[in-house]
Amino acid sequence: MAPWTLCLLLLLLLAGPQAGQAAPPTCYSRMLTLSQEITGDFQSLQAAEGVEPCVRNLPGLYLDIHNYCVLAKLRDFVASTECWRAAPVDALKDKARKLYTIMNSFCRRDLVFLSDDCQALEYPDPGPATAGSPDGQS
């Protein structure tokens, strides 16, 4: 075997595994994924049977990372004293704290706010079928 083919084979073996791996998540994709996780977890927690009664009193947590009010919403949710002993709420607050830190520190330059409608963060996204008011009535 010629030395140049041996070098080429060695390069292909070394570069092969790295070339096949996906790129690491960007700041934006991480913020978007985590906000969707938090919103989904909050909705599941609200819908769950047999949860602490205080869960029903938690403020709405429907996150949109393009809404300027999301930072204040996250900060207020993490600081709230509601359900401070409920493990699922603590886990949700930990995720919210992580998202706030990512948005406010690591990914600050990647943020583009398209609105500042704080009320929009109180209700789930109405979608095309229920567009109109927060309760789905036109």
ZAMARGU-4260 file (C-alpha; in steps of 0.2 Angstrom, whole numbers, plus 5000, padded with zeros to 4 digits):
<rodrens>
0) 5000/5000/5000 | 5007/5017/4995 | 5011/5029/5009 | 4999/5042/5003 | 4984/5030/5003
5) 4988/5025/5020 | 4988/5044/5025 | 4971/5046/5016 | 4964/5031/5025 | 4970/5037/5042
10) 4962/5054/5039 | 4946/5047/5034 | 4945/5036/5049 | 4949/5050/5060 | 4937/5063/5052
15) 4923/5051/5049 | 4915/5050/5066 | 4916/5069/5069 | 4909/5073/5051 | 4893/5062/5055
20) 4888/5071/5071 | 4875/5085/5071 | 4880/5102/5075 | 4878/5108/5093 | 4863/5117/5097
25) 4863/5136/5095 | 4858/5148/5109 | 4842/5152/5099 | 4838/5133/5097 | 4842/5130/5115
30) 4831/5144/5121 | 4816/5139/5110 | 4817/5121/5115 | 4818/5125/5134 | 4804/5137/5133
35) 4793/5125/5124 | 4797/5111/5137 | 4793/5123/5151 | 4776/5128/5143 | 4772/5110/5140
40) 4777/5105/5158 | 4766/5119/5165 | 4751/5113/5155 | 4754/5095/5160 | 4755/5101/5178
45) 4739/5111/5177 | 4730/5096/5169 | 4737/5083/5181 | 4725/5074/5193 | 4729/5075/5212
50) 4742/5089/5211 | 4744/5101/5226 | 4729/5114/5226 | 4742/5128/5225 | 4746/5123/5207
55) 4729/5129/5202 | 4734/5147/5209 | 4750/5148/5199 | 4750/5162/5186 | 4749/5157/5168
60) 4766/5152/5160 | 4765/5152/5141 | 4782/5157/5135 | 4786/5166/5119 | 4805/5170/5118
65) 4801/5183/5105 | 4790/5193/5118 | 4800/5206/5128 | 4789/5202/5144 | 4796/5184/5145
70) 4811/5190/5155 | 4800/5198/5168 | 4788/5183/5168 | 4802/5170/5171 | 4809/5181/5185
75) 4792/5183/5193 | 4788/5164/5191 | 4805/5159/5199 | 4803/5171/5213 | 4785/5166/5217
80) 4782/5158/5234 | 4767/5148/5228 | 4769/5129/5229 | 4787/5130/5237 | 4786/5113/5243
85) 4779/5104/5228 | 4792/5094/5219 | 4785/5096/5201 | 4784/5115/5203 | 4802/5116/5210
90) 4808/5106/5194 | 4798/5118/5183 | 4805/5133/5193 | 4823/5126/5190 | 4820/5125/5171
95) 4813/5143/5171 | 4828/5149/5181 | 4839/5140/5168 | 4830/5148/5154 | 4831/5165/5162
100) 4850/5164/5164 | 4852/5158/5146 | 4842/5172/5140 | 4849/5186/5151 | 4867/5181/5151
105) 4874/5168/5138 | 4862/5172/5123 | 4858/5190/5126 | 4864/5195/5109 | 4854/5182/5100
110) 4837/5188/5106 | 4826/5197/5095 | 4810/5203/5103 | 4795/5205/5091 | 4782/5211/5104
115) 4780/5217/5121 | 4762/5210/5124 | 4763/5204/5142 | 4745/5198/5142 | 4749/5186/5128
120) 4760/5176/5141 | 4745/5173/5152 | 4736/5162/5140 | 4740/5147/5128 | 4743/5152/5110
125) 4725/5152/5103 | 4730/5145/5086 | 4720/5146/5070 | 4704/5138/5077 | 4702/5149/5093
130) 4710/5166/5087 | 4701/5181/5095 | 4700/5182/5114 | 4710/5172/5127 | 4695/5161/5131
135) 4693/5157/5112 | 4677/5167/5110 | 4676/5180/5096
</rodrens>
